[in-house]
Amino acid sequence: MARFGFSIRTRSGVLIENLAIPGVSAEEAERKLRQIYMGCSVIARFVPEAVVGVLPGRRQP
């Protein structure tokens, strides 16, 4: 399951940026978002970059 990022404005006018919601697709993630923040306005939608790191127990070359 991927994470999708959103910038929204709540119905009370508060701006929330970099809100990450998991979902199989961007549409499903937005549906979940609208269930949590009813009446919000989606300002931007993006796919956050994956965090690349070293797995535990492995050495970097």
N, C-alpha and C positions, 0 to 999 in steps of 0.2 A: 504494500500500500504506500503510495507516494504522499508527500506533503505539498500543499499548495499554499502560497502566500497571498494575503489580501491586505489592502489598505481600505478602511471603511470609515464612514461617518455614522455614528449611532443616531437614533431618532431624537436624542436630546442634544445633538450637535457636537459630541466629543469625537475627535479624530483619533483613530487607532491605526497605527502603521505596523507592518511586519507581523501580522497575525497569521500563524501557521495552522492549517486545518488538514487532517489526514483524509484521504479519499482515493477511490479507485480512478476517478476522473476529476477534472476541474469542476464539472457541472455538479457532481455529487458533493464535492467539498463545499461548493457555494450553497447547495441546498442545506447542508449541515450548518453552515455559517448563519443562514437566514433563520434557522430554527433557534439558534442560540441568541442572535441579535435581531429580534423581530423589528421590522421597520427600518433597517439600516440601509444606507446607500453604499454600494460598492464603488470605490473610487479607482482602484487598480487591482489587477489579478496577475500573479506571476508564480513561477516555479522556482523556489529557493534552490540555490546551488547546493549540491551534496557536500557534506563535510568529509574531506579525505584525510585519513590519518593512519597511523600504524596500528595494526591489530595487536592485542596483547600476546606476548610470547614470540613475536616476530621481530627480526632485526631489519633495519633499513640498510641497503647496500651502500 
